[in-house]
Amino acid sequence: MKRDEALRPLSREHLNALHAAKVLREGSDLEAVTEVFFDFWEGEGQRHFRIEEEVLLPHWAKHAEVDRPAVARMLEEHLAIRREALRLKAGEASLEEARELGRLLHDHVRFEERRLFPIVEEALDADGLSRLAAVLEAARTYSPPSA
């Protein structure tokens, strides 16, 4: 099934997550894999998670019945990835733990692409998907004011 236009920007970002996950899973130098991961994480990964949690899920819930187990899995995995990112940043993770983070990130992206996004696409009608596309685009291009 071709991804609906509304979710394509998130799917494109998943490609970068998969690259970071591959480097984490296959790398042999903890410092090098950490650098690649944080290029992704600080560049778009954290923002991507926030958009999914703060925009995608509420919009879906506003316009259709949500798949509670799928939402729970997504949020649990976001929490686990964030926890492991904090451990990696603090220098508390071994190379094997970085590899496990790579496996988790990979499996998480595959879950969203193969299960969660198709459920969202099926739940929302054309108008709902169009509105979702608009709010996701606004979230992606929003820049908070400087302090």
Backbone torsions as a table, in degrees:
resi	resn	phi	psi	omega
1	MET	NA	133.4	179.1
2	LYS	-75.6	136.6	-179.0
3	ARG	-66.6	133.6	177.2
4	ASP	-63.6	147.3	-179.1
5	GLU	-53.0	-34.3	-177.9
6	ALA	-59.0	-36.2	-174.8
7	LEU	-101.0	-3.6	-178.0
8	ARG	-59.2	-41.0	178.6
9	PRO	-60.3	-39.7	177.3
10	LEU	-66.8	-38.5	177.6
11	SER	-64.3	-38.8	177.5
12	ARG	-63.3	-39.7	177.5
13	GLU	-65.5	-29.9	177.0
14	HIS	-61.3	-29.7	177.5
15	LEU	-61.4	-40.5	177.8
16	ASN	-67.9	-36.0	176.4
17	ALA	-64.2	-41.4	178.4
18	LEU	-64.4	-36.1	176.1
19	HIS	-63.7	-47.6	179.1
20	ALA	-61.2	-40.3	179.4
21	ALA	-63.1	-41.3	179.3
22	LYS	-63.0	-44.4	179.0
23	VAL	-62.1	-44.2	178.6
24	LEU	-60.9	-45.2	-176.6
25	ARG	-68.3	-33.9	-170.9
26	GLU	-106.4	-9.8	-175.4
27	GLY	-71.1	157.7	179.3
28	SER	-119.8	-0.3	-179.2
29	ASP	-123.7	111.3	-174.9
30	LEU	-58.2	-41.9	-179.1
31	GLU	-63.2	-42.6	-178.7
32	ALA	-67.2	-44.1	-179.1
33	VAL	-68.9	-33.2	176.8
34	THR	-63.5	-42.2	179.4
35	GLU	-62.3	-45.0	179.3
36	VAL	-63.6	-43.9	179.8
37	PHE	-60.1	-46.2	-176.5
38	PHE	-73.7	-23.3	170.3
39	ASP	-60.5	-44.6	177.3
40	PHE	-69.6	-51.3	-171.6
41	TRP	-62.1	-47.4	-178.5
42	GLU	-80.3	-24.2	179.4
43	GLY	-76.1	-43.6	-179.4
44	GLU	-151.2	-18.0	-174.6
45	GLY	-61.0	-49.1	-179.4
46	GLN	-62.8	-44.3	179.3
47	ARG	-62.4	-41.1	178.7
48	HIS	-57.7	-47.2	179.2
49	PHE	-61.2	-44.4	-179.8
50	ARG	-61.2	-42.1	179.9
51	ILE	-64.6	-42.0	177.9
52	GLU	-62.2	-43.7	-176.1
53	GLU	-75.9	-40.1	-171.6
54	GLU	-95.7	-16.1	-177.9
55	VAL	-121.3	-58.0	-176.4
56	LEU	-59.1	-55.9	-175.4
57	LEU	-62.6	-47.6	178.4
58	PRO	-62.5	-38.0	179.4
59	HIS	-64.9	-43.4	177.4
60	TRP	-59.7	-47.7	-178.6
61	ALA	-64.6	-31.5	179.5
62	LYS	-68.6	-34.0	-170.8
63	HIS	-109.4	-7.7	-178.4
64	ALA	-162.4	165.4	174.8
65	GLU	-70.3	132.3	179.9
66	VAL	-92.4	155.6	174.8
67	ASP	-87.0	98.1	-173.2
68	ARG	-58.8	-43.8	178.1
69	PRO	-62.4	-37.0	178.9
70	ALA	-67.7	-41.4	178.0
71	VAL	-64.3	-44.0	179.4
72	ALA	-60.0	-43.2	179.5
73	ARG	-62.7	-45.3	-179.7
74	MET	-58.0	-48.3	-176.8
75	LEU	-67.6	-38.6	176.8
76	GLU	-62.8	-41.0	179.1
77	GLU	-70.0	-38.4	175.7
78	HIS	-58.8	-44.5	179.5
79	LEU	-62.2	-44.8	-179.7
80	ALA	-63.7	-41.7	179.3
81	ILE	-65.8	-42.7	177.9
82	ARG	-62.1	-42.9	178.9
83	ARG	-59.7	-47.0	-178.1
84	GLU	-69.0	-31.9	175.1
85	ALA	-63.7	-41.1	177.3
86	LEU	-63.4	-41.3	178.3
87	ARG	-64.7	-42.1	179.3
88	LEU	-63.6	-44.5	-179.3
89	LYS	-62.3	-37.2	-178.5
90	ALA	-79.9	-1.6	-178.5
91	GLY	74.6	22.7	-176.9
92	GLU	-99.1	3.4	-176.4
93	ALA	-110.6	140.5	174.9
94	SER	-84.2	172.3	176.3
95	LEU	-60.9	-40.4	179.0
96	GLU	-64.5	-36.7	177.3
97	GLU	-69.6	-34.4	174.3
98	ALA	-65.0	-39.2	176.5
99	ARG	-62.9	-39.9	177.6
100	GLU	-64.3	-39.1	174.4
101	LEU	-59.7	-40.7	177.0
102	GLY	-61.7	-41.5	177.5
103	ARG	-64.8	-43.4	179.7
104	LEU	-62.0	-46.8	-179.5
105	LEU	-62.7	-44.7	177.9
106	HIS	-58.2	-51.4	-177.2
107	ASP	-65.2	-34.4	178.3
108	HIS	-64.1	-47.1	179.1
109	VAL	-61.9	-44.3	179.5
110	ARG	-61.5	-39.7	176.8
111	PHE	-60.6	-48.4	-178.9
112	GLU	-62.6	-43.1	-177.9
113	GLU	-70.3	-38.8	-173.5
114	ARG	-92.4	-24.7	-176.1
115	ARG	-121.0	-56.2	-172.6
116	LEU	-66.6	-52.6	-177.0
117	PHE	-61.8	-41.7	175.9
118	PRO	-61.4	-33.8	177.6
119	ILE	-65.6	-43.4	178.2
120	VAL	-61.6	-46.5	-179.0
121	GLU	-61.1	-37.2	-179.8
122	GLU	-74.5	-33.6	-176.1
123	ALA	-74.0	-33.7	-175.6
124	LEU	-95.8	138.1	174.3
125	ASP	-78.2	179.6	-175.8
126	ALA	-58.6	-40.5	179.3
127	ASP	-66.6	-42.4	178.4
128	GLY	-63.0	-40.0	177.5
129	LEU	-67.2	-37.5	177.7
130	SER	-64.3	-43.9	177.4
131	ARG	-65.7	-37.9	177.3
132	LEU	-61.8	-44.4	178.9
133	ALA	-57.1	-42.6	-178.3
134	ALA	-65.9	-44.4	-178.2
135	VAL	-72.5	-33.0	175.9
136	LEU	-66.7	-41.8	178.8
137	GLU	-63.8	-42.2	178.0
138	ALA	-61.7	-40.4	179.2
139	ALA	-67.4	-39.7	-178.3
140	ARG	-67.6	-31.5	-175.7
141	THR	-98.6	-3.0	-179.3
142	TYR	-71.6	132.5	174.1
143	SER	-119.9	115.9	-179.1
144	PRO	-64.2	149.7	179.5
145	PRO	-63.3	148.5	178.3
146	SER	-73.4	146.4	179.9
147	ALA	-83.2	NA	NA
